[in-house]
């Protein structure tokens, strides 16, 4: 966890393309795709491309939404 709004799951294995991530209970948004997850405390598997470390934010987080909007302007 990074503060109360973000969950960051770094890739530690060279060449890995997916990551198994534990999401605590709540509603989460995958930063890179906007996909939403409702978790009761479970593991999920997400795509983990080079340069797109798995990052989730709590749904409704102003910081998360602002970061997602900013990143979309860079594409």
N, CA, C and O atoms as a Tripos MOL2 file, in Angstrom:
@<TRIPOS>MOLECULE
protein
  300   299    75     0     0
PROTEIN
NO_CHARGES

@<TRIPOS>ATOM
      1 N           0.8480   -1.1770    0.0000 N.3       1 UNK1
      2 CA          0.0000    0.0000    0.0000 C.3       1 UNK1
      3 C           0.8920    1.2380    0.0000 C.2       1 UNK1
      4 O           1.9510    1.2750    0.6250 O.2       1 UNK1
      5 N           0.4230    2.2380   -0.7200 N.am      2 UNK2
      6 CA          1.0790    3.5330   -0.7500 C.3       2 UNK2
      7 C           0.0400    4.5180   -0.2420 C.2       2 UNK2
      8 O          -0.8240    4.9580   -1.0000 O.2       2 UNK2
      9 N           0.1170    4.8630    1.0270 N.am      3 UNK3
     10 CA         -0.9220    5.6640    1.6440 C.3       3 UNK3
     11 C          -2.1940    4.8470    1.7890 C.2       3 UNK3
     12 O          -2.1480    3.6250    1.9320 O.2       3 UNK3
     13 N          -3.3220    5.5250    1.7520 N.am      4 UNK4
     14 CA         -4.6000    4.8230    1.8950 C.3       4 UNK4
     15 C          -5.3120    4.6170    0.5680 C.2       4 UNK4
     16 O          -6.2880    3.8690    0.5060 O.2       4 UNK4
     17 N          -4.8410    5.2680   -0.5000 N.am      5 UNK5
     18 CA         -5.5490    5.2330   -1.7810 C.3       5 UNK5
     19 C          -4.9250    4.3250   -2.8300 C.2       5 UNK5
     20 O          -5.6190    3.9080   -3.7580 O.2       5 UNK5
     21 N          -3.6470    4.0060   -2.7170 N.am      6 UNK6
     22 CA         -2.9550    3.2750   -3.7820 C.3       6 UNK6
     23 C          -2.3840    1.9440   -3.3040 C.2       6 UNK6
     24 O          -1.9520    1.8010   -2.1600 O.2       6 UNK6
     25 N          -2.3980    0.9890   -4.2060 N.am      7 UNK7
     26 CA         -1.7390   -0.2920   -4.0040 C.3       7 UNK7
     27 C          -0.8250   -0.4990   -5.2080 C.2       7 UNK7
     28 O          -1.2830   -0.4940   -6.3510 O.2       7 UNK7
     29 N           0.4610   -0.6800   -4.9500 N.am      8 UNK8
     30 CA          1.4580   -0.8530   -6.0020 C.3       8 UNK8
     31 C           2.0570   -2.2450   -5.8600 C.2       8 UNK8
     32 O           2.4620   -2.6420   -4.7670 O.2       8 UNK8
     33 N           2.1160   -2.9880   -6.9660 N.am      9 UNK9
     34 CA          2.6310   -4.3590   -6.9490 C.3       9 UNK9
     35 C           3.8190   -4.4550   -7.9080 C.2       9 UNK9
     36 O           3.6380   -4.7750   -9.0820 O.2       9 UNK9
     37 N           5.0270   -4.1820   -7.4210 N.am     10 UNK10
     38 CA          6.1940   -4.1760   -8.3070 C.3      10 UNK10
     39 C           6.4770   -5.5500   -8.9090 C.2      10 UNK10
     40 O           6.1890   -6.5840   -8.3070 O.2      10 UNK10
     41 N           7.0410   -5.5340  -10.0970 N.am     11 UNK11
     42 CA          7.4540   -6.7540  -10.7840 C.3      11 UNK11
     43 C           8.8940   -7.0440  -10.3570 C.2      11 UNK11
     44 O           9.7810   -6.2120  -10.5470 O.2      11 UNK11
     45 N           9.1200   -8.2120   -9.7880 N.am     12 UNK12
     46 CA         10.4410   -8.5500   -9.2870 C.3      12 UNK12
     47 C          11.1440   -9.6100  -10.1270 C.2      12 UNK12
     48 O          12.3370   -9.8550   -9.9440 O.2      12 UNK12
     49 N          10.4170  -10.2380  -11.0430 N.am     13 UNK13
     50 CA         10.9890  -11.2960  -11.8690 C.3      13 UNK13
     51 C          11.1740  -10.8130  -13.2990 C.2      13 UNK13
     52 O          10.2180  -10.3720  -13.9370 O.2      13 UNK13
     53 N          12.3930  -10.8940  -13.8020 N.am     14 UNK14
     54 CA         12.7180  -10.4480  -15.1540 C.3      14 UNK14
     55 C          11.8690  -11.1900  -16.1950 C.2      14 UNK14
     56 O          11.7300  -12.4120  -16.1420 O.2      14 UNK14
     57 N          11.3070  -10.4320  -17.1390 N.am     15 UNK15
     58 CA         10.5480  -11.0140  -18.2380 C.3      15 UNK15
     59 C           9.1210  -11.4040  -17.9180 C.2      15 UNK15
     60 O           8.4210  -11.9240  -18.7860 O.2      15 UNK15
     61 N           8.6730  -11.1700  -16.7110 N.am     16 UNK16
     62 CA          7.3170  -11.5480  -16.3200 C.3      16 UNK16
     63 C           6.2940  -10.6390  -17.0130 C.2      16 UNK16
     64 O           6.5070   -9.4300  -17.1060 O.2      16 UNK16
     65 N           5.1950  -11.2070  -17.4940 N.am     17 UNK17
     66 CA          4.1640  -10.4500  -18.2190 C.3      17 UNK17
     67 C           2.8550  -10.3330  -17.4430 C.2      17 UNK17
     68 O           1.9730   -9.5670  -17.8320 O.2      17 UNK17
     69 N           2.7180  -11.0830  -16.3520 N.am     18 UNK18
     70 CA          1.5330  -10.9910  -15.5080 C.3      18 UNK18
     71 C           1.9740  -10.9430  -14.0510 C.2      18 UNK18
     72 O           3.1040  -11.2960  -13.7120 O.2      18 UNK18
     73 N           1.0640  -10.5020  -13.2060 N.am     19 UNK19
     74 CA          1.3680  -10.4040  -11.7800 C.3      19 UNK19
     75 C           0.1430  -10.8220  -10.9810 C.2      19 UNK19
     76 O          -0.9730  -10.3820  -11.2580 O.2      19 UNK19
     77 N           0.3610  -11.6670   -9.9960 N.am     20 UNK20
     78 CA         -0.6910  -12.0520   -9.0580 C.3      20 UNK20
     79 C          -0.6610  -11.0300   -7.9290 C.2      20 UNK20
     80 O           0.3630  -10.8520   -7.2700 O.2      20 UNK20
     81 N          -1.7950  -10.3590   -7.7100 N.am     21 UNK21
     82 CA         -1.8620   -9.2490   -6.7590 C.3      21 UNK21
     83 C          -2.9730   -9.5060   -5.7470 C.2      21 UNK21
     84 O          -4.0790   -9.9040   -6.1150 O.2      21 UNK21
     85 N          -2.6770   -9.2800   -4.4850 N.am     22 UNK22
     86 CA         -3.7050   -9.3660   -3.4420 C.3      22 UNK22
     87 C          -4.3810   -8.0140   -3.3100 C.2      22 UNK22
     88 O          -3.7290   -7.0080   -3.0280 O.2      22 UNK22
     89 N          -5.6990   -7.9940   -3.5150 N.am     23 UNK23
     90 CA         -6.4720   -6.7640   -3.3320 C.3      23 UNK23
     91 C          -7.2150   -6.8440   -2.0060 C.2      23 UNK23
     92 O          -8.0200   -7.7540   -1.8080 O.2      23 UNK23
     93 N          -6.9620   -5.9140   -1.0980 N.am     24 UNK24
     94 CA         -7.7270   -5.8840    0.1490 C.3      24 UNK24
     95 C          -9.2100   -5.6410   -0.1310 C.2      24 UNK24
     96 O          -9.5910   -5.2810   -1.2450 O.2      24 UNK24
     97 N         -10.0100   -5.8370    0.8570 N.am     25 UNK25
     98 CA        -11.4560   -5.6530    0.7180 C.3      25 UNK25
     99 C         -11.7760   -4.2340    0.2580 C.2      25 UNK25
    100 O         -11.2000   -3.2620    0.7470 O.2      25 UNK25
    101 N         -12.6990   -4.1360   -0.6840 N.am     26 UNK26
    102 CA        -13.1330   -2.8320   -1.1740 C.3      26 UNK26
    103 C         -13.2870   -2.8020   -2.6800 C.2      26 UNK26
    104 O         -13.2300   -3.8350   -3.3470 O.2      26 UNK26
    105 N         -13.4830   -1.5990   -3.2070 N.am     27 UNK27
    106 CA        -13.6150   -1.3850   -4.6540 C.3      27 UNK27
    107 C         -12.3270   -0.7410   -5.1400 C.2      27 UNK27
    108 O         -11.8910    0.2830   -4.6130 O.2      27 UNK27
    109 N         -11.7200   -1.3610   -6.1630 N.am     28 UNK28
    110 CA        -10.4330   -0.9300   -6.6850 C.3      28 UNK28
    111 C         -10.5150   -0.6780   -8.1800 C.2      28 UNK28
    112 O         -11.3180   -1.2980   -8.8780 O.2      28 UNK28
    113 N          -9.6840    0.2300   -8.6670 N.am     29 UNK29
    114 CA         -9.5930    0.5340  -10.0950 C.3      29 UNK29
    115 C          -8.1550    0.3020  -10.5340 C.2      29 UNK29
    116 O          -7.2160    0.7720   -9.8920 O.2      29 UNK29
    117 N          -7.9890   -0.4360  -11.6490 N.am     30 UNK30
    118 CA         -6.6610   -0.6740  -12.2160 C.3      30 UNK30
    119 C          -6.2640    0.5820  -12.9790 C.2      30 UNK30
    120 O          -6.9330    0.9740  -13.9350 O.2      30 UNK30
    121 N          -5.1830    1.2060  -12.5560 N.am     31 UNK31
    122 CA         -4.7850    2.5120  -13.0830 C.3      31 UNK31
    123 C          -4.6700    2.5450  -14.5970 C.2      31 UNK31
    124 O          -5.1150    3.5120  -15.2150 O.2      31 UNK31
    125 N          -4.0910    1.5290  -15.2150 N.am     32 UNK32
    126 CA         -3.7710    1.5620  -16.6420 C.3      32 UNK32
    127 C          -4.9670    1.3290  -17.5420 C.2      32 UNK32
    128 O          -4.9800    1.8080  -18.6750 O.2      32 UNK32
    129 N          -5.9710    0.6060  -17.0710 N.am     33 UNK33
    130 CA         -7.1030    0.2830  -17.9360 C.3      33 UNK33
    131 C          -8.4290    0.8680  -17.4580 C.2      33 UNK33
    132 O          -9.3750    0.9780  -18.2380 O.2      33 UNK33
    133 N          -8.5020    1.2370  -16.2070 N.am     34 UNK34
    134 CA         -9.7590    1.7110  -15.6370 C.3      34 UNK34
    135 C         -10.6880    0.5760  -15.2240 C.2      34 UNK34
    136 O         -11.8060    0.8110  -14.7650 O.2      34 UNK34
    137 N         -10.2120   -0.6630  -15.3920 N.am     35 UNK35
    138 CA        -11.0300   -1.8200  -15.0080 C.3      35 UNK35
    139 C         -11.2730   -1.7840  -13.4990 C.2      35 UNK35
    140 O         -10.3690   -1.5080  -12.7120 O.2      35 UNK35
    141 N         -12.5230   -2.0720  -13.1200 N.am     36 UNK36
    142 CA        -12.8940   -2.0270  -11.7070 C.3      36 UNK36
    143 C         -12.9940   -3.4310  -11.1240 C.2      36 UNK36
    144 O         -13.4460   -4.3670  -11.7840 O.2      36 UNK36
    145 N         -12.5660   -3.5530   -9.8800 N.am     37 UNK37
    146 CA        -12.6030   -4.8180   -9.1610 C.3      37 UNK37
    147 C         -13.2750   -4.6030   -7.8130 C.2      37 UNK37
    148 O         -12.9970   -3.6230   -7.1220 O.2      37 UNK37
    149 N         -14.1560   -5.5160   -7.4470 N.am     38 UNK38
    150 CA        -14.7300   -5.5260   -6.1070 C.3      38 UNK38
    151 C         -14.1090   -6.7210   -5.4120 C.2      38 UNK38
    152 O         -14.2430   -7.8570   -5.8670 O.2      38 UNK38
    153 N         -13.4250   -6.4570   -4.3020 N.am     39 UNK39
    154 CA        -12.6800   -7.5160   -3.6360 C.3      39 UNK39
    155 C         -13.1530   -7.7160   -2.2050 C.2      39 UNK39
    156 O         -13.4330   -6.7660   -1.4740 O.2      39 UNK39
    157 N         -13.2300   -8.9670   -1.8420 N.am     40 UNK40
    158 CA        -13.4680   -9.3400   -0.4470 C.3      40 UNK40
    159 C         -12.1550   -9.8170    0.1630 C.2      40 UNK40
    160 O         -12.1450  -10.6180    1.0980 O.2      40 UNK40
    161 N         -11.0580   -9.3180   -0.3770 N.am     41 UNK41
    162 CA         -9.7360   -9.7520    0.0500 C.3      41 UNK41
    163 C          -9.3420  -10.9960   -0.7150 C.2      41 UNK41
    164 O          -9.4160  -12.1040   -0.1840 O.2      41 UNK41
    165 N          -8.9220  -10.8230   -1.9680 N.am     42 UNK42
    166 CA         -8.5740  -11.9740   -2.8050 C.3      42 UNK42
    167 C          -7.4320  -11.6290   -3.7510 C.2      42 UNK42
    168 O          -7.0770  -10.4650   -3.9330 O.2      42 UNK42
    169 N          -6.8670  -12.6790   -4.3480 N.am     43 UNK43
    170 CA         -5.8170  -12.5060   -5.3450 C.3      43 UNK43
    171 C          -6.4360  -12.4350   -6.7360 C.2      43 UNK43
    172 O          -7.4040  -13.1330   -7.0380 O.2      43 UNK43
    173 N          -5.8640  -11.5830   -7.5700 N.am     44 UNK44
    174 CA         -6.2470  -11.5100   -8.9700 C.3      44 UNK44
    175 C          -4.9730  -11.5380   -9.8050 C.2      44 UNK44
    176 O          -3.8850  -11.2890   -9.2860 O.2      44 UNK44
    177 N          -5.0990  -11.8360  -11.0820 N.am     45 UNK45
    178 CA         -3.9490  -11.8230  -11.9850 C.3      45 UNK45
    179 C          -4.1740  -10.7080  -12.9930 C.2      45 UNK45
    180 O          -5.2410  -10.6220  -13.6000 O.2      45 UNK45
    181 N          -3.1690   -9.8490  -13.1750 N.am     46 UNK46
    182 CA         -3.2800   -8.7330  -14.1090 C.3      46 UNK46
    183 C          -2.0870   -8.7190  -15.0560 C.2      46 UNK46
    184 O          -1.0180   -9.2480  -14.7500 O.2      46 UNK46
    185 N          -2.2980   -8.1020  -16.2110 N.am     47 UNK47
    186 CA         -1.2410   -7.9080  -17.1960 C.3      47 UNK47
    187 C          -0.2150   -6.9410  -16.6080 C.2      47 UNK47
    188 O          -0.5770   -5.9720  -15.9400 O.2      47 UNK47
    189 N           1.0540   -7.2080  -16.8580 N.am     48 UNK48
    190 CA          2.1120   -6.3790  -16.2940 C.3      48 UNK48
    191 C           3.1800   -6.1320  -17.3420 C.2      48 UNK48
    192 O           4.2550   -6.7300  -17.2940 O.2      48 UNK48
    193 N           2.8920   -5.2640  -18.2750 N.am     49 UNK49
    194 CA          3.8410   -4.9380  -19.3350 C.3      49 UNK49
    195 C           4.9670   -4.0550  -18.8080 C.2      49 UNK49
    196 O           4.8200   -3.3800  -17.7880 O.2      49 UNK49
    197 N           6.0810   -4.0700  -19.5110 N.am     50 UNK50
    198 CA          7.2040   -3.2140  -19.1720 C.3      50 UNK50
    199 C           6.7270   -1.7540  -19.1660 C.2      50 UNK50
    200 O           6.1300   -1.2930  -20.1380 O.2      50 UNK50
    201 N           6.9850   -1.0490  -18.0990 N.am     51 UNK51
    202 CA          6.5720    0.3500  -17.9970 C.3      51 UNK51
    203 C           5.1770    0.5420  -17.4310 C.2      51 UNK51
    204 O           4.7320    1.6750  -17.2460 O.2      51 UNK51
    205 N           4.4850   -0.5520  -17.1560 N.am     52 UNK52
    206 CA          3.1460   -0.4510  -16.5670 C.3      52 UNK52
    207 C           3.0630   -1.3520  -15.3400 C.2      52 UNK52
    208 O           2.4070   -2.3940  -15.3610 O.2      52 UNK52
    209 N           3.7280   -0.9400  -14.2870 N.am     53 UNK53
    210 CA          3.7060   -1.6710  -13.0260 C.3      53 UNK53
    211 C           2.2540   -1.7170  -12.5420 C.2      53 UNK53
    212 O           1.5560   -0.7060  -12.6180 O.2      53 UNK53
    213 N           1.7880   -2.8560  -12.0510 N.am     54 UNK54
    214 CA          0.4160   -2.9170  -11.5470 C.3      54 UNK54
    215 C           0.1800   -1.9170  -10.4070 C.2      54 UNK54
    216 O           0.7890   -1.9990   -9.3400 O.2      54 UNK54
    217 N          -0.7200   -0.9820  -10.6760 N.am     55 UNK55
    218 CA         -1.0960    0.0300   -9.6930 C.3      55 UNK55
    219 C          -2.6100    0.0860   -9.6480 C.2      55 UNK55
    220 O          -3.2690    0.1670  -10.6840 O.2      55 UNK55
    221 N          -3.1580    0.0420   -8.4450 N.am     56 UNK56
    222 CA         -4.5930    0.1320   -8.2270 C.3      56 UNK56
    223 C          -4.8550    1.3020   -7.2940 C.2      56 UNK56
    224 O          -4.0050    1.6710   -6.4840 O.2      56 UNK56
    225 N          -6.0390    1.8780   -7.4200 N.am     57 UNK57
    226 CA         -6.4440    2.9000   -6.4560 C.3      57 UNK57
    227 C          -7.8610    2.6260   -6.0090 C.2      57 UNK57
    228 O          -8.6440    1.9890   -6.7140 O.2      57 UNK57
    229 N          -8.1770    3.1200   -4.8200 N.am     58 UNK58
    230 CA         -9.5090    2.9430   -4.2590 C.3      58 UNK58
    231 C         -10.4970    3.7100   -5.1290 C.2      58 UNK58
    232 O         -10.2940    4.8880   -5.4240 O.2      58 UNK58
    233 N         -11.5700    3.0310   -5.5370 N.am     59 UNK59
    234 CA        -12.5730    3.6920   -6.3690 C.3      59 UNK59
    235 C         -13.1050    4.9250   -5.6420 C.2      59 UNK59
    236 O         -13.4500    4.8710   -4.4610 O.2      59 UNK59
    237 N         -13.1610    6.0280   -6.3690 N.am     60 UNK60
    238 CA        -13.6310    7.2850   -5.8010 C.3      60 UNK60
    239 C         -12.5170    8.1730   -5.2780 C.2      60 UNK60
    240 O         -12.7700    9.3040   -4.8620 O.2      60 UNK60
    241 N         -11.2830    7.6740   -5.2930 N.am     61 UNK61
    242 CA        -10.1470    8.4600   -4.8220 C.3      61 UNK61
    243 C          -9.8820    9.6180   -5.7840 C.2      61 UNK61
    244 O          -9.6860    9.4040   -6.9800 O.2      61 UNK61
    245 N          -9.8760   10.8240   -5.2660 N.am     62 UNK62
    246 CA         -9.5760   11.9920   -6.0960 C.3      62 UNK62
    247 C          -8.1750   11.8820   -6.6780 C.2      62 UNK62
    248 O          -7.9640   12.1950   -7.8500 O.2      62 UNK62
    249 N          -7.2180   11.4400   -5.8730 N.am     63 UNK63
    250 CA         -5.8400   11.3130   -6.3410 C.3      63 UNK63
    251 C          -5.7230   10.2700   -7.4440 C.2      63 UNK63
    252 O          -5.0140   10.4770   -8.4280 O.2      63 UNK63
    253 N          -6.4090    9.1640   -7.2810 N.am     64 UNK64
    254 CA         -6.3830    8.1180   -8.2950 C.3      64 UNK64
    255 C          -7.0020    8.5780   -9.6030 C.2      64 UNK64
    256 O          -6.4410    8.3570  -10.6760 O.2      64 UNK64
    257 N          -8.1530    9.2150   -9.5110 N.am     65 UNK65
    258 CA         -8.8310    9.7130  -10.7200 C.3      65 UNK65
    259 C          -7.9900   10.7790  -11.4200 C.2      65 UNK65
    260 O          -7.8850   10.7830  -12.6470 O.2      65 UNK65
    261 N          -7.3890   11.6850  -10.6390 N.am     66 UNK66
    262 CA         -6.5430   12.7270  -11.2340 C.3      66 UNK66
    263 C          -5.3270   12.1260  -11.9260 C.2      66 UNK66
    264 O          -4.9550   12.5650  -13.0140 O.2      66 UNK66
    265 N          -4.7080   11.1300  -11.3080 N.am     67 UNK67
    266 CA         -3.5490   10.4830  -11.9190 C.3      67 UNK67
    267 C          -3.9450    9.7610  -13.2000 C.2      67 UNK67
    268 O          -3.2280    9.8370  -14.1970 O.2      67 UNK67
    269 N          -5.0660    9.0690  -13.1870 N.am     68 UNK68
    270 CA         -5.5340    8.3640  -14.3830 C.3      68 UNK68
    271 C          -5.7880    9.3500  -15.5320 C.2      68 UNK68
    272 O          -5.4080    9.0830  -16.6720 O.2      68 UNK68
    273 N          -6.4240   10.4800  -15.2350 N.am     69 UNK69
    274 CA         -6.6880   11.4960  -16.2620 C.3      69 UNK69
    275 C          -5.3830   12.0540  -16.8130 C.2      69 UNK69
    276 O          -5.2460   12.2290  -18.0240 O.2      69 UNK69
    277 N          -4.4270   12.3330  -15.9400 N.am     70 UNK70
    278 CA         -3.1360   12.8610  -16.3740 C.3      70 UNK70
    279 C          -2.4330   11.8580  -17.2880 C.2      70 UNK70
    280 O          -1.9370   12.2320  -18.3510 O.2      70 UNK70
    281 N          -2.3860   10.5990  -16.8860 N.am     71 UNK71
    282 CA         -1.7050    9.5780  -17.6980 C.3      71 UNK71
    283 C          -2.3700    9.4070  -19.0650 C.2      71 UNK71
    284 O          -1.6930    9.1110  -20.0500 O.2      71 UNK71
    285 N          -3.6790    9.5900  -19.1300 N.am     72 UNK72
    286 CA         -4.3730    9.4340  -20.4190 C.3      72 UNK72
    287 C          -3.9840   10.5470  -21.3910 C.2      72 UNK72
    288 O          -4.1050   10.3610  -22.6020 O.2      72 UNK72
    289 N          -3.5230   11.6920  -20.9000 N.am     73 UNK73
    290 CA         -3.0910   12.7690  -21.7900 C.3      73 UNK73
    291 C          -1.7250   12.4760  -22.4040 C.2      73 UNK73
    292 O          -1.3490   13.1000  -23.3960 O.2      73 UNK73
    293 N          -0.9900   11.5470  -21.8350 N.am     74 UNK74
    294 CA          0.3550   11.2160  -22.3230 C.3      74 UNK74
    295 C           0.3690   10.2090  -23.4510 C.2      74 UNK74
    296 O           1.3840   10.0480  -24.1290 O.2      74 UNK74
    297 N          -0.7490    9.5260  -23.6620 N.am     75 UNK75
    298 CA         -0.7840    8.4660  -24.6870 C.3      75 UNK75
    299 C          -0.9790    9.0250  -26.0550 C.2      75 UNK75
    300 O          -1.0320    8.2730  -27.0280 O.2      75 UNK75
@<TRIPOS>BOND
     1     1     2 1
     2     2     3 1
     3     3     4 2
     4     3     5 am
     5     5     6 1
     6     6     7 1
     7     7     8 2
     8     7     9 am
     9     9    10 1
    10    10    11 1
    11    11    12 2
    12    11    13 am
    13    13    14 1
    14    14    15 1
    15    15    16 2
    16    15    17 am
    17    17    18 1
    18    18    19 1
    19    19    20 2
    20    19    21 am
    21    21    22 1
    22    22    23 1
    23    23    24 2
    24    23    25 am
    25    25    26 1
    26    26    27 1
    27    27    28 2
    28    27    29 am
    29    29    30 1
    30    30    31 1
    31    31    32 2
    32    31    33 am
    33    33    34 1
    34    34    35 1
    35    35    36 2
    36    35    37 am
    37    37    38 1
    38    38    39 1
    39    39    40 2
    40    39    41 am
    41    41    42 1
    42    42    43 1
    43    43    44 2
    44    43    45 am
    45    45    46 1
    46    46    47 1
    47    47    48 2
    48    47    49 am
    49    49    50 1
    50    50    51 1
    51    51    52 2
    52    51    53 am
    53    53    54 1
    54    54    55 1
    55    55    56 2
    56    55    57 am
    57    57    58 1
    58    58    59 1
    59    59    60 2
    60    59    61 am
    61    61    62 1
    62    62    63 1
    63    63    64 2
    64    63    65 am
    65    65    66 1
    66    66    67 1
    67    67    68 2
    68    67    69 am
    69    69    70 1
    70    70    71 1
    71    71    72 2
    72    71    73 am
    73    73    74 1
    74    74    75 1
    75    75    76 2
    76    75    77 am
    77    77    78 1
    78    78    79 1
    79    79    80 2
    80    79    81 am
    81    81    82 1
    82    82    83 1
    83    83    84 2
    84    83    85 am
    85    85    86 1
    86    86    87 1
    87    87    88 2
    88    87    89 am
    89    89    90 1
    90    90    91 1
    91    91    92 2
    92    91    93 am
    93    93    94 1
    94    94    95 1
    95    95    96 2
    96    95    97 am
    97    97    98 1
    98    98    99 1
    99    99   100 2
   100    99   101 am
   101   101   102 1
   102   102   103 1
   103   103   104 2
   104   103   105 am
   105   105   106 1
   106   106   107 1
   107   107   108 2
   108   107   109 am
   109   109   110 1
   110   110   111 1
   111   111   112 2
   112   111   113 am
   113   113   114 1
   114   114   115 1
   115   115   116 2
   116   115   117 am
   117   117   118 1
   118   118   119 1
   119   119   120 2
   120   119   121 am
   121   121   122 1
   122   122   123 1
   123   123   124 2
   124   123   125 am
   125   125   126 1
   126   126   127 1
   127   127   128 2
   128   127   129 am
   129   129   130 1
   130   130   131 1
   131   131   132 2
   132   131   133 am
   133   133   134 1
   134   134   135 1
   135   135   136 2
   136   135   137 am
   137   137   138 1
   138   138   139 1
   139   139   140 2
   140   139   141 am
   141   141   142 1
   142   142   143 1
   143   143   144 2
   144   143   145 am
   145   145   146 1
   146   146   147 1
   147   147   148 2
   148   147   149 am
   149   149   150 1
   150   150   151 1
   151   151   152 2
   152   151   153 am
   153   153   154 1
   154   154   155 1
   155   155   156 2
   156   155   157 am
   157   157   158 1
   158   158   159 1
   159   159   160 2
   160   159   161 am
   161   161   162 1
   162   162   163 1
   163   163   164 2
   164   163   165 am
   165   165   166 1
   166   166   167 1
   167   167   168 2
   168   167   169 am
   169   169   170 1
   170   170   171 1
   171   171   172 2
   172   171   173 am
   173   173   174 1
   174   174   175 1
   175   175   176 2
   176   175   177 am
   177   177   178 1
   178   178   179 1
   179   179   180 2
   180   179   181 am
   181   181   182 1
   182   182   183 1
   183   183   184 2
   184   183   185 am
   185   185   186 1
   186   186   187 1
   187   187   188 2
   188   187   189 am
   189   189   190 1
   190   190   191 1
   191   191   192 2
   192   191   193 am
   193   193   194 1
   194   194   195 1
   195   195   196 2
   196   195   197 am
   197   197   198 1
   198   198   199 1
   199   199   200 2
   200   199   201 am
   201   201   202 1
   202   202   203 1
   203   203   204 2
   204   203   205 am
   205   205   206 1
   206   206   207 1
   207   207   208 2
   208   207   209 am
   209   209   210 1
   210   210   211 1
   211   211   212 2
   212   211   213 am
   213   213   214 1
   214   214   215 1
   215   215   216 2
   216   215   217 am
   217   217   218 1
   218   218   219 1
   219   219   220 2
   220   219   221 am
   221   221   222 1
   222   222   223 1
   223   223   224 2
   224   223   225 am
   225   225   226 1
   226   226   227 1
   227   227   228 2
   228   227   229 am
   229   229   230 1
   230   230   231 1
   231   231   232 2
   232   231   233 am
   233   233   234 1
   234   234   235 1
   235   235   236 2
   236   235   237 am
   237   237   238 1
   238   238   239 1
   239   239   240 2
   240   239   241 am
   241   241   242 1
   242   242   243 1
   243   243   244 2
   244   243   245 am
   245   245   246 1
   246   246   247 1
   247   247   248 2
   248   247   249 am
   249   249   250 1
   250   250   251 1
   251   251   252 2
   252   251   253 am
   253   253   254 1
   254   254   255 1
   255   255   256 2
   256   255   257 am
   257   257   258 1
   258   258   259 1
   259   259   260 2
   260   259   261 am
   261   261   262 1
   262   262   263 1
   263   263   264 2
   264   263   265 am
   265   265   266 1
   266   266   267 1
   267   267   268 2
   268   267   269 am
   269   269   270 1
   270   270   271 1
   271   271   272 2
   272   271   273 am
   273   273   274 1
   274   274   275 1
   275   275   276 2
   276   275   277 am
   277   277   278 1
   278   278   279 1
   279   279   280 2
   280   279   281 am
   281   281   282 1
   282   282   283 1
   283   283   284 2
   284   283   285 am
   285   285   286 1
   286   286   287 1
   287   287   288 2
   288   287   289 am
   289   289   290 1
   290   290   291 1
   291   291   292 2
   292   291   293 am
   293   293   294 1
   294   294   295 1
   295   295   296 2
   296   295   297 am
   297   297   298 1
   298   298   299 1
   299   299   300 2
@<TRIPOS>SUBSTRUCTURE
     1 UNK1         2 RESIDUE 1 A UNK
     2 UNK2         6 RESIDUE 1 A UNK
     3 UNK3        10 RESIDUE 1 A UNK
     4 UNK4        14 RESIDUE 1 A UNK
     5 UNK5        18 RESIDUE 1 A UNK
     6 UNK6        22 RESIDUE 1 A UNK
     7 UNK7        26 RESIDUE 1 A UNK
     8 UNK8        30 RESIDUE 1 A UNK
     9 UNK9        34 RESIDUE 1 A UNK
    10 UNK10       38 RESIDUE 1 A UNK
    11 UNK11       42 RESIDUE 1 A UNK
    12 UNK12       46 RESIDUE 1 A UNK
    13 UNK13       50 RESIDUE 1 A UNK
    14 UNK14       54 RESIDUE 1 A UNK
    15 UNK15       58 RESIDUE 1 A UNK
    16 UNK16       62 RESIDUE 1 A UNK
    17 UNK17       66 RESIDUE 1 A UNK
    18 UNK18       70 RESIDUE 1 A UNK
    19 UNK19       74 RESIDUE 1 A UNK
    20 UNK20       78 RESIDUE 1 A UNK
    21 UNK21       82 RESIDUE 1 A UNK
    22 UNK22       86 RESIDUE 1 A UNK
    23 UNK23       90 RESIDUE 1 A UNK
    24 UNK24       94 RESIDUE 1 A UNK
    25 UNK25       98 RESIDUE 1 A UNK
    26 UNK26      102 RESIDUE 1 A UNK
    27 UNK27      106 RESIDUE 1 A UNK
    28 UNK28      110 RESIDUE 1 A UNK
    29 UNK29      114 RESIDUE 1 A UNK
    30 UNK30      118 RESIDUE 1 A UNK
    31 UNK31      122 RESIDUE 1 A UNK
    32 UNK32      126 RESIDUE 1 A UNK
    33 UNK33      130 RESIDUE 1 A UNK
    34 UNK34      134 RESIDUE 1 A UNK
    35 UNK35      138 RESIDUE 1 A UNK
    36 UNK36      142 RESIDUE 1 A UNK
    37 UNK37      146 RESIDUE 1 A UNK
    38 UNK38      150 RESIDUE 1 A UNK
    39 UNK39      154 RESIDUE 1 A UNK
    40 UNK40      158 RESIDUE 1 A UNK
    41 UNK41      162 RESIDUE 1 A UNK
    42 UNK42      166 RESIDUE 1 A UNK
    43 UNK43      170 RESIDUE 1 A UNK
    44 UNK44      174 RESIDUE 1 A UNK
    45 UNK45      178 RESIDUE 1 A UNK
    46 UNK46      182 RESIDUE 1 A UNK
    47 UNK47      186 RESIDUE 1 A UNK
    48 UNK48      190 RESIDUE 1 A UNK
    49 UNK49      194 RESIDUE 1 A UNK
    50 UNK50      198 RESIDUE 1 A UNK
    51 UNK51      202 RESIDUE 1 A UNK
    52 UNK52      206 RESIDUE 1 A UNK
    53 UNK53      210 RESIDUE 1 A UNK
    54 UNK54      214 RESIDUE 1 A UNK
    55 UNK55      218 RESIDUE 1 A UNK
    56 UNK56      222 RESIDUE 1 A UNK
    57 UNK57      226 RESIDUE 1 A UNK
    58 UNK58      230 RESIDUE 1 A UNK
    59 UNK59      234 RESIDUE 1 A UNK
    60 UNK60      238 RESIDUE 1 A UNK
    61 UNK61      242 RESIDUE 1 A UNK
    62 UNK62      246 RESIDUE 1 A UNK
    63 UNK63      250 RESIDUE 1 A UNK
    64 UNK64      254 RESIDUE 1 A UNK
    65 UNK65      258 RESIDUE 1 A UNK
    66 UNK66      262 RESIDUE 1 A UNK
    67 UNK67      266 RESIDUE 1 A UNK
    68 UNK68      270 RESIDUE 1 A UNK
    69 UNK69      274 RESIDUE 1 A UNK
    70 UNK70      278 RESIDUE 1 A UNK
    71 UNK71      282 RESIDUE 1 A UNK
    72 UNK72      286 RESIDUE 1 A UNK
    73 UNK73      290 RESIDUE 1 A UNK
    74 UNK74      294 RESIDUE 1 A UNK
    75 UNK75      298 RESIDUE 1 A UNK
